[in-house]
Amino acid sequence: MKRWRLISLGLGMAILLGSTYISSVYAQGRGQGFRPCPYAPYQCPITGVCKPMTITGTVSRVFTETLDDKAYPGMAIKVDSKDKGQVHVHLGPVWYLERQEFDLSSGQEVTVQGICVDEAGKIRLVAASVTAGNNVLMLRDLEGRPMWEAWRRR
């Protein structure tokens, strides 16, 4: 009788420990735990070339891009502007933009404010805000720090 009691107690403990381990493995779903942000505040790669810029035009293409092997995929748009031609605009990481109630599509009129980088005659714009109709999508503050960063400096 004692032996059966010890066996059932050992079996009960094994089931209890096993179910605790299994539940902790499956608890690491989307939105759980800490995920460090790989993006750093935007710093101009070429000193003296970056300057504020505002363009108005029509979105010709919405696509994803990866700026670095370690970075999450980012969203970008091509804007056909009357005075600047076609401008490549980097918005931000896809995971952040999916959580915003903002939809961009081809043919939409937008106004983009941001930091302009001229790379070998091609204009690239890192967007700080995008305005489409009455909607405004804020992406970066006045110093270029992304809104998706957890810590902000004063």
Salt bridges, closest charged atoms under 4 A:
GLU65 OE1 - HIS88 NE2 3.07
GLU65 OE2 - HIS90 ND1 2.77
GLU98 OE1 - ARG30 NH2 3.91
GLU119 OE1 - ARG124 NE 3.78
ASP141 OD2 - ARG145 NE 3.43
GLU143 OE1 - ARG145 NH1 2.67
